[in-house]
Amino acid sequence: MPVQQLVSSRDYPLDVVARRASGRSLAVVRLDAQGRPSDCRIVHSSGTKSLDDASCMVMLRARFRPARDKAGRLMESVFPLQLSWRIMG
């Protein structure tokens, strides 16, 4: 599922809506062997803690295709992902 489909307007933190804040968070998500996120770490902040926290919240509820080693066995992996937050309109 594309990341854009994981995020809805309900995910935008209310404390930044009034300020119409926006930003881009770069997160690194650790995935278990089944493709489920087990950890999220912000490596480049949007400049707003609420947006960074929301980025990890979205990523931790996502499901990814599991990584496989050269022999085709499921394995843990790390996935970098950038989320851009902006209020439209």
Rosetta silent file (secondary structure, phi, psi, omega in degrees, C-alpha in Angstrom):
SEQUENCE: MPVQQLVSSRDYPLDVVARRASGRSLAVVRLDAQGRPSDCRIVHSSGTKSLDDASCMVMLRARFRPARDKAGRLMESVFPLQLSWRIMG
SCORE:     score description
SCORE:     0.000 S_00000001
   1 L     0.000  128.885  177.314    0.000    0.000    0.000 S_00000001
   2 L   -61.141  144.635 -177.901    1.445    3.414   -0.921 S_00000001
   3 H   -56.917  -36.369 -178.939    2.303    5.571    2.076 S_00000001
   4 H   -56.838  -30.055 -179.475   -0.069    8.298    0.865 S_00000001
   5 H   -79.508  -11.773  178.923   -2.964    5.908    1.484 S_00000001
   6 L   -84.710  -19.896 -173.359   -1.890    5.418    5.105 S_00000001
   7 L  -104.774  133.793  174.621   -2.239    9.079    6.004 S_00000001
   8 L  -126.736  172.967  179.312   -5.507   10.936    6.458 S_00000001
   9 H   -61.150  -24.663  178.450   -6.402   14.419    7.652 S_00000001
  10 H   -68.116  -19.234 -179.982   -7.045   12.890   11.099 S_00000001
  11 H   -80.890  -17.016 -178.517   -3.324   12.175   11.384 S_00000001
  12 L   -71.753  120.420 -176.235   -2.369   15.847   11.145 S_00000001
  13 L   -58.668  130.731 -176.938   -1.618   16.966   14.716 S_00000001
  14 H   -61.793  -32.208 -177.797   -4.215   19.428   15.990 S_00000001
  15 H   -66.973  -19.141  178.519   -1.630   21.586   17.725 S_00000001
  16 H  -104.428  -11.523  179.406   -0.086   22.502   14.373 S_00000001
  17 H   -62.688  -46.172 -178.127   -3.289   22.816   12.335 S_00000001
  18 L   -61.843  -32.612  178.624   -4.118   26.203   13.840 S_00000001
  19 L   -86.168   -6.360 -177.202   -0.627   27.444   12.988 S_00000001
  20 L    55.005   37.525 -179.672   -0.887   25.867    9.524 S_00000001
  21 L   -72.120  150.831  176.830    2.545   24.380   10.120 S_00000001
  22 L  -141.641  170.608  178.401    4.076   22.063    7.582 S_00000001
  23 E   171.401  176.491 -178.047    7.286   20.140    7.242 S_00000001
  24 E  -129.122  122.788  177.839    9.079   17.048    6.049 S_00000001
  25 E  -106.811  135.837  172.916   10.179   14.235    8.370 S_00000001
  26 E  -109.425  118.961 -177.895   12.684   11.587    7.362 S_00000001
  27 E  -116.394  152.586  170.201   12.222    8.412    9.374 S_00000001
  28 E  -114.832  122.723 -176.689   14.015    5.089    9.467 S_00000001
  29 E  -109.475  127.744  175.735   11.640    2.221   10.181 S_00000001
  30 E   -91.955  129.371 -178.247   12.906   -1.144   11.416 S_00000001
  31 E  -112.291  140.711  174.439   10.842   -4.054   10.093 S_00000001
  32 L   -79.103 -179.109 -175.123   10.621   -7.566   11.511 S_00000001
  33 L   -67.126  -15.308  177.707   10.837  -10.623    9.269 S_00000001
  34 L   -96.327    2.041  179.095    7.079  -10.475    8.586 S_00000001
  35 L    87.412   11.404  178.596    7.237   -6.846    7.382 S_00000001
  36 L   -91.887  133.487  178.224    5.742   -5.358   10.544 S_00000001
  37 E   -64.636  134.913  177.904    7.360   -2.185   11.869 S_00000001
  38 E  -115.799  -14.484 -179.273    9.071   -2.697   15.207 S_00000001
  39 E  -162.069  150.646  176.497   10.720    0.700   15.623 S_00000001
  40 E  -138.633  134.740  179.903   10.730    4.155   14.063 S_00000001
  41 E  -134.554  131.517  176.699   13.405    6.795   14.429 S_00000001
  42 E   -82.109  123.511  179.235   13.404   10.320   13.015 S_00000001
  43 E  -105.143  -17.071  172.690   16.735   11.039   11.329 S_00000001
  44 E  -144.159  114.286 -174.186   15.791   14.444    9.921 S_00000001
  45 L   -75.180  149.588  172.825   13.197   16.477   11.767 S_00000001
  46 L   -73.690  -14.377 -174.717   10.414   18.471   10.165 S_00000001
  47 L    98.029   -5.282  179.929   11.167   21.104   12.776 S_00000001
  48 L  -132.177  115.933 -176.846    7.956   20.290   14.630 S_00000001
  49 H   -56.396  -39.494 -179.484    7.950   17.475   17.188 S_00000001
  50 H   -61.176  -38.969  178.532    4.230   16.807   16.667 S_00000001
  51 H   -70.653  -38.677  177.049    4.747   16.197   12.941 S_00000001
  52 H   -63.681  -45.033  178.378    7.733   13.944   13.611 S_00000001
  53 H   -61.297  -41.233  179.351    5.730   11.957   16.172 S_00000001
  54 H   -65.069  -35.963  177.571    2.820   11.669   13.730 S_00000001
  55 H   -59.529  -47.190  179.328    5.210   10.384   11.038 S_00000001
  56 H   -68.247  -36.769  178.466    6.306    7.515   13.259 S_00000001
  57 H   -59.110  -44.618  178.842    2.730    6.828   14.366 S_00000001
  58 H   -63.791  -44.511 -177.536    1.702    6.394   10.718 S_00000001
  59 H   -67.046  -35.300 -177.998    4.716    4.213    9.925 S_00000001
  60 H   -71.974  -17.570  176.896    4.224    1.952   12.939 S_00000001
  61 L   -96.183   -4.252 -179.139    0.707    1.030   11.834 S_00000001
  62 L   -77.073  163.291  172.377    1.796    0.275    8.251 S_00000001
  63 L  -127.170  137.728 -175.810    2.527   -3.159    6.834 S_00000001
  64 L  -121.716  160.398  173.828    5.309   -3.748    4.366 S_00000001
  65 L   -70.711  128.033 -178.016    6.348   -6.563    2.066 S_00000001
  66 L   -62.150  145.773  175.026    8.901   -8.598    4.022 S_00000001
  67 E   -78.939  154.386  178.679   12.521   -8.446    2.936 S_00000001
  68 E  -131.842  147.026  175.572   14.243  -11.630    1.806 S_00000001
  69 L   -81.438 -177.024 -176.955   17.865  -12.642    1.753 S_00000001
  70 L   -61.665  -25.076  179.522   19.599  -14.097   -1.348 S_00000001
  71 L   -89.077    0.365  178.635   18.254  -17.548   -0.497 S_00000001
  72 L    88.332    4.947  178.966   14.695  -16.223   -0.327 S_00000001
  73 L   -79.966  142.378  176.479   14.380  -16.451    3.465 S_00000001
  74 E   -62.840  144.257 -178.885   12.443  -13.760    5.298 S_00000001
  75 E  -148.508  160.133  173.739   14.640  -11.321    7.182 S_00000001
  76 L   -69.912  156.298  179.645   14.539   -8.155    9.256 S_00000001
  77 E  -153.549  172.970  177.741   15.213   -4.937    7.404 S_00000001
  78 E  -126.430  136.735 -173.249   15.436   -1.167    7.701 S_00000001
  79 E  -130.985  115.472  175.179   13.381    1.149    5.524 S_00000001
  80 E   -81.846  141.337 -178.838   13.966    4.915    5.152 S_00000001
  81 E  -148.623  136.275  178.457   10.851    6.946    4.468 S_00000001
  82 E  -109.664  130.862  175.503   10.115   10.628    4.052 S_00000001
  83 E  -116.727  128.954  175.269    6.729   12.108    4.914 S_00000001
  84 E  -102.852  127.838 -179.994    5.762   15.606    3.832 S_00000001
  85 E  -110.924  125.465  174.980    3.094   17.324    5.899 S_00000001
  86 L  -154.278  147.820  178.014    1.188   20.294    4.487 S_00000001
  87 L   -90.635  124.438 -179.266   -2.273   21.724    4.810 S_00000001
  88 L   -87.377  146.434  174.217   -4.020   21.903    1.479 S_00000001
  89 L    94.128    0.000    0.000   -6.298   24.762    0.580 S_00000001
